[in-house]
Amino acid sequence: MKKLIVIALLAISITGFAQEGKKKKGGHEVTTEMKLKKMTEELSLNADQQKQMAVVLEEQSAIMKASKENPDNKEENRGKMKEVSKKVKGILTPEQFEKWSANAKKGKGDHAKKEKATESEE
């Protein structure tokens, strides 16, 4: 009987930890730092571009969070995302921006859906 109780408690505690660990993107939360690191690797960002992109990615993250919390402001948030894309274009070189846009069209970038939505509206 004691073994049964111990096994039950162990199973409950493991289940609790497993649920607590669930986050986005296959078990881990995608942070701004991770996005910046990926962009740095893919686009060969220099130190100045990294600093500027960190600010833009934080802004993008805040907009996306606001969109999830209040889906009624969809159009307003879409406009904000267009502004973010303009800021990115100002930070990146033309070659980097082209590669960033190509990744968006392939669905690789975090901005893929926003970029596609922007293109379909225009």
Secondary structure, 3 states (H helix, E strand, C coil): CHHHHHHHHHHHHHHHHHHHHCCCCCCCCCCHHHHHHHHHHHHCCCHHHHHHHHHHHHHHHHHHHHHHHCHHHHHHHHHHHHHHHHHHHHHCCHHHHHHHHHHHHHCCCCCHHHHHHHHHHC
